[in-house]
Amino acid sequence: LPESIDELSNKLSPFCKSMQTVDETKELLGSGGALWNARSILEPHPHFLIANGDEIYFPSDERVLQRLTTEHVQKTNLCTLLTTDHPELLKTLKAVWVDDLGNVKGFGMEPPASGLKPVHYTGYKVFSNRIFNWLPAGESNIFYEVLRQAMSEGETVGTFHVKNEFTA
């Protein structure tokens, strides 16, 4: 629904330093492919915030996205995910699995190792432009293909966790 996205972007643009949209209606590229498609827009920036277009989440703290970005830059992560708790986690929602420091160790319904905590990904993430070193051209999944590979080769994917955003 690119027309709906454009309409929403126009309404939100007065509140943003800059905003650009990329139309994927001709070919769905997956979450990684969408970034690759927007590479010329995003790569010149050392860090950039991405919000999933198929999720709606309005944080209760209006500064949370600024705090997410600040933490991402300070920790020099490849990517930092905004996470929270959710009553449907591991029932109907897949988890992001994190260690005690909030570093991502895996994704899905099953933990990749013992001692990890499941958290809910809200749809917001901040990337370093280093992500383009890991992205293949064309379709890809940012979590299961790109970030998983980058983490296996030493990159850090972190979380910025906010509590009590969703209740049962």
Salt bridges, closest charged atoms under 4 A:
GLU7 OE2 - LYS11 NZ 3.49
GLU43 OE1 - ARG39 NE 2.96
ASP61 OD1 - ARG63 NE 3.84
ASP61 OD2 - ARG67 NH1 2.39
GLU71 OE2 - LYS75 NZ 3.19
ASP85 OD1 - HIS161 NE2 3.15
ASP99 OD2 - LYS105 NZ 3.80
GLU155 OE1 - ARG130 NH2 2.78
